[in-house]
Amino acid sequence: MVTGAGSGIGLALVKHYAKRGHTVYATKLASQDVDYAAENVTYFDVDFLKDDGCAWLESVNAPIDIFVANAGAGKYEKNTVPSPNDAMYRLNTLTPIEQFYYLKEKGFSGTFVVMGSIMALWPLAGYARFSHTKGALVTYFKALQVTETIPIVIMLPVAVQTQFFTNSRQAHAPWLAQKPDRVSKKMAKVIERKKRVWISSRLFAVLYKISPRILRFYQKRENRIYHETFHKEKNRSDSYE
Ligand SMILES: NC(=O)c1ccc[n+]([C@@H]2O[C@H](COP(=O)([O-])OP(=O)(O)OC[C@H]3O[C@@H](n4cnc5c(N)ncnc54)[C@H](OP(=O)(O)O)[C@@H]3O)[C@@H](O)[C@H]2O)c1
């Protein structure tokens, strides 16, 4: 089961599992036309900001082996004070948490996969709000890894070439960009091994492990671009809706 599978990493995971003969249930936004169909794939049109994040699960009677809480969104923006009813927080943080408890209540014994972000650990300029939603998500599920018996795998994608950056309205290209098909293949292996936390870029993971200070040059570059962007675009919208 994969949420937010109309595009990007979610769609790549659906294709990966479907091609290997698994039965796949996936969600997408009604506005998204998916150019992939297979007999063993069922799509539900669900908007987690408008619909109940769990009600659609009632329609699935089959036992679930893997649940990938993948749906999420970012916004490249000027630093803001998040609203108490922040839509990005609802989508990125609360919805996966609600889905976890819903499944637990139903006796779920498969693997629960959380799509975090490297920015949960290592934020970049322009993504303060996104980083706090993913930081909260990742630390919440790290706490559950201690207390729960359900295996939880936390993915930390780094610059995967999806609609993420276009949807976020980031105009400049990210560093270390990776193809979603390659990343989804590796993710499937990580899920199989039930690895607790996984960073999608090996180079980034190695450098980060040696010392996050090595990567400071990239944060500085992003900081410069951030100041240039928002100095030029004073009237740029700050809200995610
Ligand atoms: N790409 C990266 O480098 C990167 C980095 C860090 C974290 N991530 C995380 O990885 C996950 C997948 O992102 P992606 O890179 O594959 O980008 P993406 O192509 O933009 O995928 C995001 C998915 O979330 C779904 N979604 C957005 N708003 C939704 C809503 N209100 N209700 C239900 N579904 C909604 C979208 O549905 P539709 O397809 O139907 O529009 C889409 O399938 C996200 O959680 C993202 O935050 C990605």
The ligand as an SDF file (V2000), in Angstrom:
LIG
                    3D

 48 52  0  0  0  0  0  0  0  0999 V2000
   12.0960   14.3540   -4.1210 N   0  0  0  0  0  0  0  0  0  0  0  0
   12.8780   14.5920   -3.0720 C   0  0  0  0  0  0  0  0  0  0  0  0
   14.0530   14.9090   -3.2260 O   0  0  0  0  0  0  0  0  0  0  0  0
   12.3470   14.5060   -1.6780 C   0  0  0  0  0  0  0  0  0  0  0  0
   13.1640   14.9960   -0.6580 C   0  0  0  0  0  0  0  0  0  0  0  0
   12.7140   14.9020    0.6280 C   0  0  0  0  0  0  0  0  0  0  0  0
   11.4990   14.3240    0.9230 C   0  0  0  0  0  0  0  0  0  0  0  0
   10.7210   13.8700   -0.0890 N   0  0  0  0  0  0  0  0  0  0  0  0
    9.4220   13.2800    0.2840 C   0  0  0  0  0  0  0  0  0  0  0  0
    9.1590   12.1320   -0.4880 O   0  0  0  0  0  0  0  0  0  0  0  0
    7.7460   11.9670   -0.6460 C   0  0  0  0  0  0  0  0  0  0  0  0
    7.4350   11.7600   -2.1130 C   0  0  0  0  0  0  0  0  0  0  0  0
    7.7630   12.9490   -2.8050 O   0  0  0  0  0  0  0  0  0  0  0  0
    8.2210   12.9530   -4.3280 P   0  0  0  0  0  0  0  0  0  0  0  0
    9.6130   13.3670   -4.3520 O   0  0  0  0  0  0  0  0  0  0  0  0
    7.8450   11.6990   -5.0050 O   0  0  0  0  0  0  0  0  0  0  0  0
    7.3960   14.1910   -4.8850 O   0  0  0  0  0  0  0  0  0  0  0  0
    5.9890   14.2490   -5.6640 P   0  0  0  0  0  0  0  0  0  0  0  0
    6.1530   13.6660   -7.0160 O   0  0  0  0  0  0  0  0  0  0  0  0
    5.5540   15.6680   -5.5330 O   0  0  0  0  0  0  0  0  0  0  0  0
    5.0680   13.2830   -4.8140 O   0  0  0  0  0  0  0  0  0  0  0  0
    4.3290   13.7150   -3.7070 C   0  0  0  0  0  0  0  0  0  0  0  0
    3.0860   12.8500   -3.6440 C   0  0  0  0  0  0  0  0  0  0  0  0
    2.2480   13.3100   -2.5690 O   0  0  0  0  0  0  0  0  0  0  0  0
    0.9320   13.3990   -3.0480 C   0  0  0  0  0  0  0  0  0  0  0  0
    0.1770   14.4810   -2.3990 N   0  0  0  0  0  0  0  0  0  0  0  0
    0.4780   15.8110   -2.3720 C   0  0  0  0  0  0  0  0  0  0  0  0
   -0.4790   16.4720   -1.7230 N   0  0  0  0  0  0  0  0  0  0  0  0
   -1.3910   15.5510   -1.3130 C   0  0  0  0  0  0  0  0  0  0  0  0
   -2.6210   15.6190   -0.6010 C   0  0  0  0  0  0  0  0  0  0  0  0
   -3.1010   16.7770   -0.1660 N   0  0  0  0  0  0  0  0  0  0  0  0
   -3.3030   14.4740   -0.3800 N   0  0  0  0  0  0  0  0  0  0  0  0
   -2.8350   13.2730   -0.8240 C   0  0  0  0  0  0  0  0  0  0  0  0
   -1.6940   13.1470   -1.5190 N   0  0  0  0  0  0  0  0  0  0  0  0
   -0.9750   14.2710   -1.7600 C   0  0  0  0  0  0  0  0  0  0  0  0
    1.0270   13.6720   -4.5280 C   0  0  0  0  0  0  0  0  0  0  0  0
   -0.1120   13.1270   -5.1470 O   0  0  0  0  0  0  0  0  0  0  0  0
   -0.3870   13.2040   -6.7390 P   0  0  0  0  0  0  0  0  0  0  0  0
    0.7450   12.4660   -7.3910 O   0  0  0  0  0  0  0  0  0  0  0  0
   -1.6680   12.5450   -6.9680 O   0  0  0  0  0  0  0  0  0  0  0  0
   -0.3300   14.6530   -7.0910 O   0  0  0  0  0  0  0  0  0  0  0  0
    2.2960   12.9560   -4.9190 C   0  0  0  0  0  0  0  0  0  0  0  0
    2.0400   11.6580   -5.3880 O   0  0  0  0  0  0  0  0  0  0  0  0
    7.1030   13.2020   -0.0340 C   0  0  0  0  0  0  0  0  0  0  0  0
    6.6670   12.9170    1.2740 O   0  0  0  0  0  0  0  0  0  0  0  0
    8.2400   14.1980   -0.0090 C   0  0  0  0  0  0  0  0  0  0  0  0
    8.0990   15.1610    1.0110 O   0  0  0  0  0  0  0  0  0  0  0  0
   11.1230   13.9420   -1.3900 C   0  0  0  0  0  0  0  0  0  0  0  0
  1  2  1  0
  2  3  2  0
  2  4  1  0
  4  5  1  0
  4 48  2  0
  5  6  2  0
  6  7  1  0
  7  8  2  0
  8  9  1  0
  8 48  1  0
  9 10  1  0
  9 46  1  0
 10 11  1  0
 11 12  1  0
 11 44  1  0
 12 13  1  0
 13 14  1  0
 14 15  2  0
 14 16  1  0
 14 17  1  0
 17 18  1  0
 18 19  2  0
 18 20  1  0
 18 21  1  0
 21 22  1  0
 22 23  1  0
 23 24  1  0
 23 42  1  0
 24 25  1  0
 25 26  1  0
 25 36  1  0
 26 27  1  0
 26 35  1  0
 27 28  2  0
 28 29  1  0
 29 30  1  0
 29 35  2  0
 30 31  1  0
 30 32  2  0
 32 33  1  0
 33 34  2  0
 34 35  1  0
 36 37  1  0
 36 42  1  0
 37 38  1  0
 38 39  2  0
 38 40  1  0
 38 41  1  0
 42 43  1  0
 44 45  1  0
 44 46  1  0
 46 47  1  0
M  CHG  2   8   1  16  -1
M  END
$$$$
